[in-house]
């Protein structure tokens, strides 16, 4: 798969999420702790996963476009 071309069904880790939305890893963890964020906990210290398409829908509804529209 080409870099930057993502499938809606990709299952990703929080560090991968950070790279995709271009924030540092700590900010990505902060985002995933917000109410309603679609994070799946598989257990263990590094067991959190996100389905990319689910996250995108939630993210678009949660955050506003920077232009204020």
ZIHU-V863387 format. One record per residue. PHI is phi in degrees with one decimal (999 if undefined). D_LAST is the distance of its C-alpha to the last C-alpha in whole Angstrom. Layout:
phi:PHI d_last:D_LAST
phi:PHI d_last:D_LAST
This chain:
phi:999 d_last:33
phi:-66.0 d_last:31
phi:-65.5 d_last:30
phi:92.6 d_last:26
phi:-105.4 d_last:26
phi:-115.5 d_last:26
phi:-89.6 d_last:27
phi:-61.2 d_last:25
phi:-97.2 d_last:28
phi:-58.8 d_last:29
phi:-104.4 d_last:30
phi:-127.4 d_last:30
phi:-90.4 d_last:31
phi:-66.6 d_last:28
phi:-59.6 d_last:30
phi:-67.1 d_last:28
phi:-58.4 d_last:25
phi:-55.6 d_last:25
phi:-64.8 d_last:26
phi:-67.3 d_last:23
phi:-98.4 d_last:20
phi:57.9 d_last:22
phi:-130.6 d_last:22
phi:-74.1 d_last:26
phi:-60.3 d_last:28
phi:-63.3 d_last:28
phi:-64.9 d_last:24
phi:-62.0 d_last:24
phi:-63.1 d_last:27
phi:-58.2 d_last:25
phi:-61.9 d_last:22
phi:-71.7 d_last:24
phi:-85.6 d_last:26
phi:-73.1 d_last:23
phi:-56.0 d_last:23
phi:89.3 d_last:23
phi:-63.5 d_last:23
phi:-78.7 d_last:25
phi:-109.4 d_last:28
phi:-103.0 d_last:31
phi:-100.8 d_last:34
phi:-90.6 d_last:37
phi:94.4 d_last:39
phi:84.7 d_last:40
phi:-62.7 d_last:39
phi:-118.3 d_last:37
phi:-96.7 d_last:36
phi:-87.1 d_last:33
phi:-135.2 d_last:31
phi:-132.4 d_last:27
phi:-88.6 d_last:27
phi:-52.1 d_last:24
phi:-64.0 d_last:23
phi:-62.6 d_last:23
phi:-63.4 d_last:21
phi:-57.8 d_last:18
phi:-61.3 d_last:17
phi:-63.8 d_last:18
phi:-61.2 d_last:16
phi:-64.4 d_last:13
phi:-76.1 d_last:13
phi:-79.7 d_last:14
phi:-109.5 d_last:11
phi:-90.4 d_last:8
phi:-65.2 d_last:6
phi:-59.1 d_last:8
phi:-74.6 d_last:6
phi:88.0 d_last:4
phi:-80.2 d_last:0
